[in-house]
Amino acid sequence: MDSSEIRDKWDARHAEAEGLGSQARVLADNLHLLPTAGKALDLACGRGANAILLAEAGLEVDAWDQSSVAIQRLSQAAEEAKLGINCSVRDVVSQPPAADSYDVIVVAHFLDRSLSGPISQALKTGGLLYYQTFTRARVSEAGPSNPAMRLADNELLHMFSALHPRIYREELLLGDTSQGWRDLAMLVAQKQLISQ
Ligand SMILES: C[S@@+](CC[C@H](N)C(=O)[O-])C[C@H]1O[C@@H](n2cnc3c(N)ncnc32)[C@H](O)[C@@H]1O
């Protein structure tokens, strides 16, 4: 599929889907780590459940996705909720965030390995990355079927080795796979303060 076919596929999915999508647990379970003010980016935001959470937490939020349908739906939801989210149709691979521009970046269910450097650089000193996406080890059919679009064992830690991990969770197929948090890895990592 070329890039316009991928965009069309996502436009169709976002047009059919209900609501804003689900909040990523990496963010919803760790809201207490957020700063009380500052700039946040929901990168490849989809219909923007995480952007809404960030705005409700008092942050100034940018939300970017290549799908105009997703961005249109998020803009409408933000307006209805009276939340000032800066929503943009943007290809995040050809136009990644600028260096030193965000206090918080959230990436959920999206993987483009070429962005690990630009994302790390886009955080301000002390800034936080919240990242959650699918792993190759899986117990369900959720997520992409192409293994290249899923994380290898510990891959998020390697991709963001320039940052300091604060929370990491990946359970693979260990133990009783009917329990726990499966199919996904989550990372909260910080761009270290220079004096620490
Ligand atoms: C599985 S959805 C995840 C959406 C949202 N982050 C969530 O967790 O609900 C993946 C999103 O990535 C977007 N996407 C894929 N490639 C992109 C690119 N190059 N630039 C911007 N968005 C992209 C798609 O349009 C889609 O909305």
The ligand as an SDF file (V2000), in Angstrom:
LIG
                    3D

 27 29  0  0  0  0  0  0  0  0999 V2000
   -4.1420    2.5110   15.5300 C   0  0  0  0  0  0  0  0  0  0  0  0
   -4.4450    4.2350   15.2160 S   0  0  0  0  0  0  0  0  0  0  0  0
   -4.0590    4.8720   16.8290 C   0  0  0  0  0  0  0  0  0  0  0  0
   -4.7380    6.1690   17.1130 C   0  0  0  0  0  0  0  0  0  0  0  0
   -4.5920    6.6750   18.5520 C   0  0  0  0  0  0  0  0  0  0  0  0
   -3.2120    6.9930   18.8660 N   0  0  0  0  0  0  0  0  0  0  0  0
   -5.1430    5.6590   19.5220 C   0  0  0  0  0  0  0  0  0  0  0  0
   -4.3920    5.0260   20.2450 O   0  0  0  0  0  0  0  0  0  0  0  0
   -6.3890    5.5070   19.5430 O   0  0  0  0  0  0  0  0  0  0  0  0
   -3.0120    4.7120   14.2650 C   0  0  0  0  0  0  0  0  0  0  0  0
   -3.0990    6.1440   13.7570 C   0  0  0  0  0  0  0  0  0  0  0  0
   -1.8590    6.5030   13.1690 O   0  0  0  0  0  0  0  0  0  0  0  0
   -2.1460    7.3840   12.1220 C   0  0  0  0  0  0  0  0  0  0  0  0
   -0.9620    7.4400   11.2500 N   0  0  0  0  0  0  0  0  0  0  0  0
   -0.3900    6.4300   10.5540 C   0  0  0  0  0  0  0  0  0  0  0  0
    0.6900    6.8840    9.8720 N   0  0  0  0  0  0  0  0  0  0  0  0
    0.7770    8.2120   10.1310 C   0  0  0  0  0  0  0  0  0  0  0  0
    1.6630    9.2390    9.7130 C   0  0  0  0  0  0  0  0  0  0  0  0
    2.6910    8.9820    8.8890 N   0  0  0  0  0  0  0  0  0  0  0  0
    1.4570   10.5040   10.1690 N   0  0  0  0  0  0  0  0  0  0  0  0
    0.4190   10.7760   10.9980 C   0  0  0  0  0  0  0  0  0  0  0  0
   -0.4500    9.8390   11.4340 N   0  0  0  0  0  0  0  0  0  0  0  0
   -0.2750    8.5750   11.0090 C   0  0  0  0  0  0  0  0  0  0  0  0
   -3.3860    6.8130   11.4710 C   0  0  0  0  0  0  0  0  0  0  0  0
   -4.0700    7.7600   10.6860 O   0  0  0  0  0  0  0  0  0  0  0  0
   -4.1660    6.3600   12.7020 C   0  0  0  0  0  0  0  0  0  0  0  0
   -5.0560    7.3630   13.1290 O   0  0  0  0  0  0  0  0  0  0  0  0
  1  2  1  0
  2  3  1  0
  2 10  1  0
  3  4  1  0
  4  5  1  0
  5  6  1  0
  5  7  1  0
  7  8  2  0
  7  9  1  0
 10 11  1  0
 11 12  1  0
 11 26  1  0
 12 13  1  0
 13 14  1  0
 13 24  1  0
 14 15  1  0
 14 23  1  0
 15 16  2  0
 16 17  1  0
 17 18  1  0
 17 23  2  0
 18 19  1  0
 18 20  2  0
 20 21  1  0
 21 22  2  0
 22 23  1  0
 24 25  1  0
 24 26  1  0
 26 27  1  0
M  CHG  2   2   1   9  -1
M  END
$$$$
